[in-house]
Amino acid sequence: MRLIVPLQGVVQGRGGIILGSIIPCALFYFLQFYLKRHRSLPPTNPTLPSTSSGNLSELQRCSSRANLLPRGSTVRVRVSARASSIAKPNDSPYYIGLDRVREDPYDEMSNPDGVIQLGLSENRLSLDMIEKWLSENLSISMLGLGGDGLGISGIATYQPMDGLMELKVAMAGFMTEVMGRTVSFDPSQVVLTSGATPALEILSFCLADQGNAFLVPAPYYPGFDRDIKWRAGVELIPVHCRSCDNFTLSIAALEQAYNQARKRGQKVRGILISNPSNPVGNLLNKDMLYDLLDFARDLNIHIISDEIFAGSTYGNEEFVSMAEIIDSEDADKDRVHIIYGMSKDFSVPGFRVGVLYSFNENVLAASRKLSRFSSVSTPTQQLLVSVLSDTNFTQEYIKTNKQRIRSMYNLFVAGLRELGLKCTESNEGLYSWVDMSRLISPYSEKGELDLWDKLLNVAKINVTPGSACHCIEPGWFRFCYTTLNEKGIPIVVDRIRKVVERCKPTVLKL
Amino acid sequence: MDQLLSKIAINDGHGENSAFFDGWKAYDSDPYHPTQNPDGVIQMGLAENQLSFDFVEEWVRNNPKASICTEQGANDFRDIAIFQDYHGFPEFRNAVARFMEKVRGNRVRFDPDRIVMSGGATGAQETLAFCLADPGEALLVPTPYYPANDRDLTWRTGIKLLPVICESSNNFKITSSALESAYNKAQESNIKVKGLLLNNPSNPLGTVLDKQTLTESLNFTNNKNIHLICDEIYSATVFSKPDFISIAEIIEENPNCNRELIHIVYSLSKDLGFPGFRVGIIYSYNDSVTNCARKMSSFGLVSTQTQHLIASMLSDEVFLDRFIVESSKRLGNRHSVLVKELARVGIESLKSNAGLYCWMDLRRLLKEFTFEAEMELWRVIVNEVKLNVSPGSSFHCSEPGWFRVCFANMDDETLMVALKRIHKFVIQSKGINVVNEVPNSRKQYRRNNKLEINLSFRRLDGIMMEPHKMSPHSPMSSPLVRART
């Protein structure tokens, strides 16, 4: 009571100049200051680990630009709002995992207790084949030197930013081969970029404006959040798939997601599918692809098909590219765009070679110009022209690579079986999508992350938790086994066993 | 279907729908060849350094281990091919840092951990723009400037470029008053300025910035608390005095300045002549920017094969020392041949000591002191004299009559042919009605101009107000057109 009456007078502005005006003003400023301090802590979203991306150790899932730094942030020097959120240390388990591997990498000889990398979808199984080819077919002419070569000026000078025509031809041939020769790719529709990452970003810039959205079946590759949202500012709307359907996409779910987006006032410009899918390892069959095309046509939107794992199939199902669907139907060609690259099927992620393939002339025209920011290094182009032009080798490579992935898959699945763990029936990819939901407690994202933590710090293996992939059901993990050799599988199984035995299965999985 | 595309995909931000594209089209459709097409168009609009390839070839031949395409180097193939860490090879970063130090006479130190890769300097500039400014904000750029800045810095980023006018009366020096005036103009138009972009050595002028200008720029940006981006891509193309001074040196001399505002753009495209390798470098003294740029480098990483080759090459100190000296010498010789021959027919050029080009003064050949006359002259040079040179208006030059001519992207014989053509043209055009008196200030030429409205001002306003729309004077220093097949 003693405080209230004088305060009342102050707040009402009575009490003369000092009490009546200065003190209320002071109170007002203190209130503002207090609010500013509390608003300056940005919302932290648990980010989803990326599996096949590189080493973005600090990727924070950032949504539309509107959510970036609130006012009154305490960043010292004014960088852009974009940069402020991207530069923050990442709390995503995936990138933390990658960092741990970098700091303490497993090595059979020199560091047998290190962290084994199972969280990066790279394929080390068939590099020896390419190495052998190089040693048998080497010539300094790959560097443009010697004999009738143009000299270093042939590769060092400015070249078309969207890639050498020779490489486009070789790449189109390789893609045709990889995708089963059911469709022929046209070199004039190829735009080469330094990796599939910029190819996807370029498509995002071409097909949508800031603030628009793409529908994406979830769980999905976490790198999409970076590639599409960061600079192009396009939103991703997850369309959840469930284990009861074996994580297959349904048109009904797409429709629902589209309608909900419309209600929110979000403009959907396209669907982004990954086929073969990452992280689950499914293939979309022909019927589904036709349905997707119908769906896209009805809504007048685009389809981006990320087919980067097309050559890493080993199951009994045949891979069908979007290009095959379009081949037979002339209409709607303009809405289909395909992403490919050399990082998975051909195991050369370091070389940064990606492909943007489109049937839309306008998209191609814009993409060729935009490729100036992400061109492929010419010596690498020359090297690949040589290798990919040897079609005997590439056919042999593709065949053998698939066999090796299949063997590793079998070994790994057998190992999981020993531990009582199941994974989705998969036909492709460099990874397994494993169900560890009965081992997590509570049955939630927190439980999942606890298990992930144990796997990383106790078992010392880096795997990707499903929450990083926006999976709606907790407890699923992606294990990439193609980074290992055969000897590595039992070691990994033993390590997983350590953790599995510690976890009591939850009584009921709802 | 067109309405299905984004604004970026259909707008003119790429800058290629310009009249100047004619010059490149003309070259492409009729490229000069000494035996097969001796009357073709000679390319003098591309700033490329082809003078020292023999050096590099020799080195590559003598160092087979550096390239994985050789027996000795193939063993490294696996580790190189699979490596996808966006930090890049430490050897690569170290080598680049040491090279940058060497070019600056070892007067400064660069921290390899701050070296961030990008898709050429093109990618570096765009990434910095994404990091430093939000859509609608602006960077100040002294004119005349590299035309592709408009596309690289604004197309996808949504930022604006505002010119800082420099005039021929003082050799296009950047003055404090010009900086202040540009800044104030932005304030008046309610545009937030986030930084100043300097190009040192300058393209298209070929001059190096002196200590005073650099210090003034540093003070200006510090006072306004805005960023300072220094594009030092031509730093090793200096062939005579005065020496190149890097902003890194100025920072050392001004320890109280705010380092977090300083960022350097570099590349191997000009100094070493490797534009095809796509090696762009961002060096920022600001941790947030370094961090953010490094993550964004995923969109433009340098191929590990190239990183490996460059790491070896740039660690060979003996080779580098010889290369830098020899390259400078060759550039210097070329430059003096060109300048001398131009002077013989009365064409002056701006006194320059760096870069791969000359800034020619063709004001005497203009019918009138207007940009229209400049374009007319340019069309004559491209279509009749058959030389693709770049008109000053494409560089946003405030005065008509200046042209950039590149001299390092051809062999000696071709240069001689080009010079002969220039001689012939100038001698012939002495019969044309040309303006004899060169005005020494913009005010004077405005008075000479009979037109009611001063078109040059209108054009500049046009450039300022519509940053996304490329003025019809945008350049074609775009290498896009160099189809090799």
HADDOCK unambig.tbl for C-alpha pairs under 7 A between the chains (distance, minus, plus):
assign (segid A and resid 54 and name CA) (segid B and resid 84 and name CA) 5.82 0.50 0.50
assign (segid A and resid 54 and name CA) (segid B and resid 85 and name CA) 6.07 0.50 0.50
assign (segid A and resid 54 and name CA) (segid B and resid 86 and name CA) 6.94 0.50 0.50
assign (segid A and resid 55 and name CA) (segid B and resid 85 and name CA) 5.29 0.50 0.50
assign (segid A and resid 55 and name CA) (segid B and resid 86 and name CA) 6.03 0.50 0.50
assign (segid A and resid 56 and name CA) (segid B and resid 295 and name CA) 6.00 0.50 0.50
assign (segid A and resid 77 and name CA) (segid B and resid 260 and name CA) 6.95 0.50 0.50
assign (segid A and resid 79 and name CA) (segid B and resid 131 and name CA) 6.17 0.50 0.50
assign (segid A and resid 79 and name CA) (segid B and resid 132 and name CA) 4.60 0.50 0.50
assign (segid A and resid 79 and name CA) (segid B and resid 133 and name CA) 6.61 0.50 0.50
assign (segid A and resid 80 and name CA) (segid B and resid 131 and name CA) 5.38 0.50 0.50
assign (segid A and resid 80 and name CA) (segid B and resid 132 and name CA) 4.65 0.50 0.50
assign (segid A and resid 80 and name CA) (segid B and resid 133 and name CA) 4.66 0.50 0.50
assign (segid A and resid 80 and name CA) (segid B and resid 134 and name CA) 5.40 0.50 0.50
assign (segid A and resid 81 and name CA) (segid B and resid 134 and name CA) 6.65 0.50 0.50
assign (segid A and resid 82 and name CA) (segid B and resid 131 and name CA) 6.63 0.50 0.50
assign (segid A and resid 83 and name CA) (segid B and resid 131 and name CA) 4.84 0.50 0.50
assign (segid A and resid 83 and name CA) (segid B and resid 289 and name CA) 6.95 0.50 0.50
assign (segid A and resid 83 and name CA) (segid B and resid 292 and name CA) 5.70 0.50 0.50
assign (segid A and resid 86 and name CA) (segid B and resid 292 and name CA) 5.73 0.50 0.50
assign (segid A and resid 87 and name CA) (segid B and resid 288 and name CA) 5.48 0.50 0.50
assign (segid A and resid 87 and name CA) (segid B and resid 291 and name CA) 5.30 0.50 0.50
assign (segid A and resid 87 and name CA) (segid B and resid 292 and name CA) 4.50 0.50 0.50
assign (segid A and resid 127 and name CA) (segid B and resid 78 and name CA) 6.17 0.50 0.50
assign (segid A and resid 131 and name CA) (segid B and resid 74 and name CA) 6.68 0.50 0.50
assign (segid A and resid 131 and name CA) (segid B and resid 77 and name CA) 6.42 0.50 0.50
assign (segid A and resid 134 and name CA) (segid B and resid 69 and name CA) 6.70 0.50 0.50
assign (segid A and resid 134 and name CA) (segid B and resid 74 and name CA) 6.86 0.50 0.50
assign (segid A and resid 135 and name CA) (segid B and resid 71 and name CA) 5.85 0.50 0.50
assign (segid A and resid 135 and name CA) (segid B and resid 74 and name CA) 6.46 0.50 0.50
assign (segid A and resid 138 and name CA) (segid B and resid 69 and name CA) 5.82 0.50 0.50
assign (segid A and resid 138 and name CA) (segid B and resid 70 and name CA) 5.74 0.50 0.50
assign (segid A and resid 138 and name CA) (segid B and resid 71 and name CA) 6.83 0.50 0.50
assign (segid A and resid 139 and name CA) (segid B and resid 69 and name CA) 6.75 0.50 0.50
assign (segid A and resid 139 and name CA) (segid B and resid 70 and name CA) 6.48 0.50 0.50
assign (segid A and resid 140 and name CA) (segid B and resid 69 and name CA) 6.69 0.50 0.50
assign (segid A and resid 140 and name CA) (segid B and resid 70 and name CA) 6.47 0.50 0.50
assign (segid A and resid 142 and name CA) (segid B and resid 69 and name CA) 6.58 0.50 0.50
assign (segid A and resid 152 and name CA) (segid B and resid 53 and name CA) 6.44 0.50 0.50
assign (segid A and resid 152 and name CA) (segid B and resid 57 and name CA) 6.07 0.50 0.50
assign (segid A and resid 153 and name CA) (segid B and resid 53 and name CA) 6.60 0.50 0.50
assign (segid A and resid 155 and name CA) (segid B and resid 276 and name CA) 6.18 0.50 0.50
assign (segid A and resid 156 and name CA) (segid B and resid 273 and name CA) 6.91 0.50 0.50
assign (segid A and resid 156 and name CA) (segid B and resid 274 and name CA) 4.68 0.50 0.50
assign (segid A and resid 156 and name CA) (segid B and resid 275 and name CA) 6.03 0.50 0.50
assign (segid A and resid 156 and name CA) (segid B and resid 276 and name CA) 4.59 0.50 0.50
assign (segid A and resid 156 and name CA) (segid B and resid 277 and name CA) 6.17 0.50 0.50
assign (segid A and resid 157 and name CA) (segid B and resid 274 and name CA) 6.02 0.50 0.50
assign (segid A and resid 157 and name CA) (segid B and resid 275 and name CA) 5.46 0.50 0.50
assign (segid A and resid 157 and name CA) (segid B and resid 276 and name CA) 5.00 0.50 0.50
assign (segid A and resid 158 and name CA) (segid B and resid 275 and name CA) 5.38 0.50 0.50
assign (segid A and resid 158 and name CA) (segid B and resid 276 and name CA) 4.93 0.50 0.50
assign (segid A and resid 158 and name CA) (segid B and resid 479 and name CA) 6.05 0.50 0.50
assign (segid A and resid 159 and name CA) (segid B and resid 276 and name CA) 6.14 0.50 0.50
assign (segid A and resid 159 and name CA) (segid B and resid 479 and name CA) 6.92 0.50 0.50
assign (segid A and resid 159 and name CA) (segid B and resid 482 and name CA) 6.01 0.50 0.50
assign (segid A and resid 159 and name CA) (segid B and resid 483 and name CA) 6.72 0.50 0.50
assign (segid A and resid 160 and name CA) (segid B and resid 479 and name CA) 6.79 0.50 0.50
assign (segid A and resid 160 and name CA) (segid B and resid 480 and name CA) 5.06 0.50 0.50
assign (segid A and resid 160 and name CA) (segid B and resid 481 and name CA) 6.52 0.50 0.50
assign (segid A and resid 160 and name CA) (segid B and resid 482 and name CA) 5.85 0.50 0.50
assign (segid A and resid 160 and name CA) (segid B and resid 483 and name CA) 5.74 0.50 0.50
assign (segid A and resid 161 and name CA) (segid B and resid 480 and name CA) 5.76 0.50 0.50
assign (segid A and resid 165 and name CA) (segid B and resid 485 and name CA) 6.66 0.50 0.50
assign (segid A and resid 194 and name CA) (segid B and resid 300 and name CA) 6.06 0.50 0.50
assign (segid A and resid 194 and name CA) (segid B and resid 301 and name CA) 6.93 0.50 0.50
assign (segid A and resid 197 and name CA) (segid B and resid 299 and name CA) 6.08 0.50 0.50
assign (segid A and resid 198 and name CA) (segid B and resid 299 and name CA) 4.74 0.50 0.50
assign (segid A and resid 205 and name CA) (segid B and resid 6 and name CA) 6.80 0.50 0.50
assign (segid A and resid 205 and name CA) (segid B and resid 8 and name CA) 6.68 0.50 0.50
assign (segid A and resid 206 and name CA) (segid B and resid 5 and name CA) 5.94 0.50 0.50
assign (segid A and resid 206 and name CA) (segid B and resid 6 and name CA) 5.14 0.50 0.50
assign (segid A and resid 206 and name CA) (segid B and resid 8 and name CA) 6.35 0.50 0.50
assign (segid A and resid 206 and name CA) (segid B and resid 9 and name CA) 4.81 0.50 0.50
assign (segid A and resid 207 and name CA) (segid B and resid 4 and name CA) 6.81 0.50 0.50
assign (segid A and resid 207 and name CA) (segid B and resid 5 and name CA) 4.79 0.50 0.50
assign (segid A and resid 207 and name CA) (segid B and resid 6 and name CA) 5.01 0.50 0.50
assign (segid A and resid 208 and name CA) (segid B and resid 5 and name CA) 6.53 0.50 0.50
assign (segid A and resid 208 and name CA) (segid B and resid 6 and name CA) 4.75 0.50 0.50
assign (segid A and resid 209 and name CA) (segid B and resid 6 and name CA) 5.23 0.50 0.50
assign (segid A and resid 209 and name CA) (segid B and resid 7 and name CA) 6.54 0.50 0.50
assign (segid A and resid 347 and name CA) (segid B and resid 82 and name CA) 6.61 0.50 0.50
assign (segid A and resid 348 and name CA) (segid B and resid 81 and name CA) 4.67 0.50 0.50
assign (segid A and resid 348 and name CA) (segid B and resid 82 and name CA) 5.46 0.50 0.50
assign (segid A and resid 349 and name CA) (segid B and resid 81 and name CA) 6.32 0.50 0.50
assign (segid A and resid 349 and name CA) (segid B and resid 82 and name CA) 5.60 0.50 0.50
assign (segid A and resid 349 and name CA) (segid B and resid 83 and name CA) 6.83 0.50 0.50
assign (segid A and resid 349 and name CA) (segid B and resid 84 and name CA) 5.92 0.50 0.50
assign (segid A and resid 350 and name CA) (segid B and resid 80 and name CA) 6.54 0.50 0.50
assign (segid A and resid 350 and name CA) (segid B and resid 81 and name CA) 4.82 0.50 0.50
assign (segid A and resid 350 and name CA) (segid B and resid 82 and name CA) 5.33 0.50 0.50
assign (segid A and resid 350 and name CA) (segid B and resid 83 and name CA) 4.92 0.50 0.50
assign (segid A and resid 350 and name CA) (segid B and resid 84 and name CA) 4.71 0.50 0.50
assign (segid A and resid 350 and name CA) (segid B and resid 303 and name CA) 5.90 0.50 0.50
assign (segid A and resid 350 and name CA) (segid B and resid 304 and name CA) 5.17 0.50 0.50
assign (segid A and resid 351 and name CA) (segid B and resid 81 and name CA) 6.11 0.50 0.50
assign (segid A and resid 351 and name CA) (segid B and resid 303 and name CA) 4.33 0.50 0.50
assign (segid A and resid 351 and name CA) (segid B and resid 304 and name CA) 5.51 0.50 0.50
assign (segid A and resid 351 and name CA) (segid B and resid 305 and name CA) 6.35 0.50 0.50
assign (segid A and resid 352 and name CA) (segid B and resid 301 and name CA) 6.97 0.50 0.50
assign (segid A and resid 352 and name CA) (segid B and resid 303 and name CA) 5.50 0.50 0.50
assign (segid A and resid 366 and name CA) (segid B and resid 9 and name CA) 5.40 0.50 0.50
assign (segid A and resid 369 and name CA) (segid B and resid 14 and name CA) 6.92 0.50 0.50
assign (segid A and resid 373 and name CA) (segid B and resid 119 and name CA) 5.46 0.50 0.50
assign (segid A and resid 373 and name CA) (segid B and resid 122 and name CA) 5.94 0.50 0.50
assign (segid A and resid 373 and name CA) (segid B and resid 123 and name CA) 4.66 0.50 0.50
assign (segid A and resid 373 and name CA) (segid B and resid 300 and name CA) 6.81 0.50 0.50
assign (segid A and resid 374 and name CA) (segid B and resid 119 and name CA) 5.09 0.50 0.50
assign (segid A and resid 374 and name CA) (segid B and resid 299 and name CA) 6.39 0.50 0.50
assign (segid A and resid 374 and name CA) (segid B and resid 300 and name CA) 4.86 0.50 0.50
assign (segid A and resid 375 and name CA) (segid B and resid 119 and name CA) 6.52 0.50 0.50
assign (segid A and resid 375 and name CA) (segid B and resid 278 and name CA) 6.87 0.50 0.50
assign (segid A and resid 377 and name CA) (segid B and resid 276 and name CA) 6.06 0.50 0.50
assign (segid A and resid 377 and name CA) (segid B and resid 277 and name CA) 4.50 0.50 0.50
assign (segid A and resid 377 and name CA) (segid B and resid 278 and name CA) 5.50 0.50 0.50
assign (segid A and resid 377 and name CA) (segid B and resid 303 and name CA) 6.16 0.50 0.50
assign (segid A and resid 378 and name CA) (segid B and resid 276 and name CA) 5.33 0.50 0.50
assign (segid A and resid 378 and name CA) (segid B and resid 277 and name CA) 5.51 0.50 0.50
assign (segid A and resid 379 and name CA) (segid B and resid 277 and name CA) 6.89 0.50 0.50
assign (segid A and resid 380 and name CA) (segid B and resid 305 and name CA) 6.71 0.50 0.50
